[in-house]
Amino acid sequence: MDDPSDSARGPVPDDRLRLIFTCCHPALSLEAQVALTLRLTCGVGTGDIARAFLVPETTMAARLTRAKKKISAARIPYRVPQAHELPDRLDAVLTVIHLLYTTGHTAPSGERLVRGDLVERALDLARMLLALMPEEREVKGLLALLLVTDARRSARTDAQGRLLVLEDQDRSAWDRAAIEEGHRLVVEALKGGNPGRFALQAAIAALHAAAPNYAETDWPQILALYDELLRIWPSPVVALNRAVAVAMVRGPEPALAEVEALERGGRLSGYRYLPATKADLLGRLGRHAEAVLAYRAALDLTDNGVERRFLSSRLAGSSGR
């Protein structure tokens, strides 16, 4: 690994990206690959990794320990993968970069909404990955997703640092160059049929970016994309995000039924955006007393100061009705 020769460096030219590919060893489960790489290579704290995987910090710490022990016991070699081995590790690498970005996009704790260092690192890694594997559609999809999402960064808070939801953001402040680049990549990622999860997420983000305002967003198309995303990637977080689109297409009542079903399922226990979404839907239905309880539950799960102040203001608004 310290040999500067091309043979030692292998097919991956960048040190950081090479370390990620090296840590994403297929002998480990995908979750272990991603968690261990985020911790050892990207410097993400165990607590933040636990939040990303929706598990307690103690559980994630135990999983990281088990993964390290497996590497030692099985004598898994720590070496740079050869070119033909890269595709087998790609899904884990994509997931690492995506979770690194999301951890920066909304910091799990602290007083800053965004951790710019993590966001920029993820964007750099995604660009380097595309240079390394320019024909991979999911690599294009990931970079497109990150670009279009990050294009809204400066509009996510007002002059006083208060959180602005998508509906209230000044769209003229969005980075149009990043959106246009992302759109081009989305088109390429969708070519050939059977798009992957990152291409579909990027397509959803691109539709949001293309809309002149929140109400005029192509919500039916977004819902259709979420349906396909949920089919190929049955994640409860995807199902929760889909419920927002359901509310815009079919109304808050059927969306609330889907959120409550997710709540009963328990897989999103501890995920702050579930009670926050539920509270918003209850408020729209005029069920303000229940919305107050849901906002309080969301506050109990939220450690980011900017998000806490936003939820507190929503709670105060519901309490006064």
C-alpha positions in Angstrom: 0.0 0.0 0.0 2.9 2.4 0.6 4.7 1.5 -2.6 4.3 4.4 -5.0 4.7 2.2 -8.1 1.7 1.8 -10.4 1.6 -2.0 -9.7 1.2 -1.4 -6.0 -1.4 1.3 -6.5 -3.5 -1.0 -8.7 -6.3 0.3 -10.9 -7.5 3.0 -8.5 -5.4 6.1 -8.8 -6.7 8.1 -5.7 -5.5 7.1 -2.2 -8.9 7.8 -0.6 -10.9 5.9 -3.2 -8.4 3.1 -3.2 -8.8 2.7 0.6 -12.6 2.5 0.3 -12.4 -0.2 -2.4 -9.8 -2.1 -0.3 -12.1 -2.0 2.8 -15.2 -3.0 0.9 -14.2 -6.7 0.9 -16.9 -9.0 -0.4 -16.1 -11.6 2.3 -18.0 -9.3 4.7 -21.7 -8.6 4.5 -22.6 -5.4 2.7 -23.7 -3.7 5.9 -20.3 -4.6 7.6 -18.4 -3.4 4.5 -20.1 -0.1 4.5 -20.0 0.5 8.3 -16.4 -0.5 8.6 -15.3 1.6 5.7 -17.2 4.7 7.0 -15.6 4.3 10.4 -12.0 3.4 9.4 -11.6 5.2 6.1 -14.0 8.1 6.2 -13.7 9.0 9.9 -17.5 8.9 10.5 -18.3 8.4 14.2 -19.9 5.2 15.4 -22.9 7.1 16.6 -23.5 8.7 13.2 -23.1 5.3 11.4 -25.6 3.8 13.8 -28.1 6.6 12.9 -27.6 5.9 9.2 -28.4 2.2 9.8 -31.3 2.9 12.2 -29.8 1.0 15.1 -28.5 1.9 18.6 -24.9 3.0 18.9 -24.1 0.0 21.1 -25.4 -2.4 18.4 -23.3 -0.7 15.7 -20.2 -0.8 17.9 -20.7 -4.6 18.4 -21.1 -5.1 14.6 -17.9 -3.2 13.9 -16.1 -5.3 16.4 -17.4 -8.5 14.9 -16.4 -7.3 11.4 -12.8 -6.6 12.6 -12.6 -10.0 14.3 -13.8 -11.7 11.1 -11.2 -10.0 9.1 -8.5 -11.2 11.5 -9.9 -14.8 12.0 -10.4 -15.4 8.3 -7.1 -13.7 7.4 -8.8 -11.6 4.8 -6.0 -9.9 2.9 -5.8 -6.1 3.1 -4.8 -5.3 -0.5 -5.9 -3.1 -3.3 -8.3 -5.1 -5.5 -7.5 -5.8 -9.1 -9.5 -4.2 -11.9 -11.6 -7.3 -12.5 -12.6 -7.2 -8.8 -13.9 -3.7 -8.7 -17.5 -4.4 -10.0 -18.1 -6.8 -7.1 -17.3 -4.1 -4.7 -19.0 -1.3 -6.5 -22.4 -1.4 -4.7 -20.7 -1.1 -1.3 -18.5 1.7 -2.5 -21.5 3.6 -3.9 -23.3 3.1 -0.6 -20.3 4.4 1.4 -20.1 7.5 -0.6 -23.9 8.1 -0.4 -24.0 7.7 3.3 -20.9 9.9 3.7 -22.8 12.6 1.8 -26.1 12.2 3.7 -24.2 12.4 7.0 -22.8 15.8 5.8 -26.0 16.9 4.1 -27.8 17.0 7.5 -25.4 16.5 10.4 -26.9 14.0 12.8 -25.9 16.2 15.8 -24.4 19.6 16.6 -25.5 23.1 15.7 -24.6 23.1 12.0 -27.2 21.8 9.5 -24.5 20.9 7.0 -21.1 19.4 7.5 -19.5 20.9 4.4 -16.3 18.8 4.8 -18.2 15.5 4.4 -20.3 16.8 1.6 -17.3 18.0 -0.4 -15.4 14.8 0.2 -18.4 12.7 -1.0 -18.7 14.8 -4.1 -15.0 14.5 -4.9 -15.1 10.7 -4.4 -18.2 10.4 -6.6 -16.4 12.4 -9.4 -13.3 10.2 -9.1 -15.4 7.1 -9.2 -17.0 8.2 -12.4 -13.6 8.9 -13.9 -12.5 5.4 -12.9 -15.7 3.7 -14.1 -17.3 6.0 -16.7 -19.6 3.4 -18.2 -21.2 2.4 -14.9 -24.8 3.8 -14.9 -25.2 3.7 -11.1 -22.0 5.7 -10.7 -23.6 8.4 -12.9 -26.8 8.1 -10.9 -25.0 8.6 -7.6 -23.1 11.7 -8.8 -26.3 13.1 -10.3 -28.1 12.5 -7.0 -25.4 14.3 -5.0 -25.1 17.2 -7.4 -28.9 17.9 -7.7 -29.4 17.5 -4.0 -26.4 19.7 -3.0 -27.5 22.4 -5.5 -30.1 23.4 -2.9 -27.6 23.8 -0.1 -27.5 27.6 0.2 -31.4 27.8 0.2 -32.0 25.3 3.0 -31.8 27.9 5.7 -32.8 31.6 5.8 -30.7 34.6 6.8 -31.2 33.8 10.5 -30.1 30.1 10.0 -33.6 28.7 10.3 -34.4 25.5 8.4 -36.5 25.9 5.2 -38.4 22.9 3.9 -38.4 22.3 0.1 -41.7 24.0 -0.2 -40.4 27.3 1.2 -37.0 27.5 -0.4 -36.0 30.2 -2.8 -35.5 28.2 -6.0 -33.6 31.1 -7.7 -30.8 30.5 -5.1 -30.3 26.9 -6.3 -27.1 26.1 -8.2 -28.4 25.8 -11.8 -25.0 24.6 -13.2 -25.0 21.7 -10.7 -28.6 20.9 -11.6 -27.9 20.9 -15.3 -24.9 18.7 -14.9 -26.9 16.3 -12.7 -29.7 16.2 -15.3 -27.3 15.2 -18.0 -26.0 12.4 -15.8 -29.6 11.3 -14.9 -30.4 10.9 -18.6 -27.3 8.8 -19.2 -28.0 6.7 -16.0 -31.5 5.9 -17.2 -30.5 4.8 -20.7 -30.7 1.1 -21.3 -33.7 0.2 -19.0 -33.8 -1.3 -15.6 -32.3 1.6 -13.7 -30.7 1.1 -10.3 -31.6 2.6 -7.0 -29.2 5.6 -7.3 -30.4 6.4 -10.9 -34.0 6.3 -9.7 -33.3 8.6 -6.7 -31.4 11.0 -9.0 -34.4 11.0 -11.3 -36.7 12.0 -8.4 -34.3 14.7 -7.3 -34.1 16.0 -10.8 -37.9 16.3 -11.1 -37.9 18.4 -7.9 -35.2 20.6 -9.3 -37.0 21.1 -12.6 -40.3 22.2 -11.0 -41.0 26.0 -11.0 -42.4 25.6 -7.5 -43.5 22.9 -5.0 -47.1 22.7 -6.1 -46.3 22.4 -9.8 -43.9 19.5 -9.2 -44.7 16.5 -11.3 -45.9 14.5 -8.2 -47.5 11.7 -10.2 -44.2 11.0 -12.0 -42.3 11.2 -8.7 -44.8 8.7 -7.1 -44.3 6.3 -10.1 -40.5 6.5 -9.6 -40.9 5.8 -5.9 -43.0 2.8 -6.7 -40.2 1.4 -8.9 -37.6 2.3 -6.4 -39.5 0.6 -3.6 -39.9 -2.5 -5.9 -36.1 -2.9 -6.4 -35.0 -1.5 -3.0 -37.7 -2.2 -0.4 -36.4 0.1 2.2 -38.6 1.6 4.9 -37.0 5.0 4.4 -38.0 4.8 0.7 -41.5 3.9 1.8 -41.6 6.9 4.1 -40.4 9.3 1.4 -42.9 7.8 -1.0 -45.7 8.6 1.5 -44.9 12.3 1.0 -45.5 11.9 -2.7 -48.7 9.9 -1.9 -49.9 12.9 0.1 -49.4 15.3 -2.8 -51.1 13.0 -5.3 -53.9 11.4 -3.2 -54.1 13.5 -0.2 -52.8 13.4 3.4 -55.2 10.7 4.7 -54.0 7.8 2.6 -50.4 9.0 3.2 -51.0 9.0 6.9 -52.3 5.4 6.8 -49.0 4.4 5.1 -46.9 6.2 7.7 -48.8 4.6 10.5 -48.3 1.2 8.9 -44.6 1.9 8.9 -44.8 3.0 12.5 -46.4 -0.3 13.5 -43.8 -2.2 11.6 -41.1 -0.9 13.9 -38.3 -0.8 11.4 -38.2 3.0 11.6 -38.2 3.1 15.4 -35.8 5.8 16.4 -35.9 7.5 12.9 -36.8 11.1 13.6 -38.3 11.8 10.2 -41.1 9.3 10.7 -42.9 11.2 13.6 -42.0 14.5 11.9 -43.7 13.4 8.7 -46.7 12.0 10.7 -47.0 15.3 12.5 -47.1 17.3 9.3 -49.8 15.0 7.9 -51.9 15.2 11.1 -51.7 19.0 11.0 -52.9 19.0 7.4 -55.8 17.0 8.5 -56.6 19.4 11.3 -55.7 16.8 14.0 -53.5 19.3 15.9 -53.5 17.6 19.3 -52.2 14.4 17.7 -49.7 16.5 15.7 -48.3 18.0 19.0 -47.6 14.5 20.3 -45.9 13.5 17.0 -43.7 16.7 17.0 -42.7 15.9 20.6 -41.7 12.4 19.6 -39.6 13.8 16.7 -37.9 16.3 19.0 -37.0 13.5 21.4 -35.2 11.8 18.5 -33.4 14.8 17.0 -30.0 16.0 18.0 -29.3 18.5 15.3 -29.8 22.1 16.6 -31.2 23.5 13.4 -33.7 20.7 13.1 -34.7 21.0 16.7 -35.5 24.7 16.4 -37.6 24.0 13.3 -39.5 21.2 15.0 -40.0 23.4 18.1 -41.5 26.1 15.9 -43.9 23.6 14.3 -44.8 22.3 17.7 -45.6 25.8 19.0 -47.8 26.4 15.9 -49.7 23.2 16.5 -50.1 23.8 20.2 -51.6 27.2 19.6 -54.5 25.8 17.5 
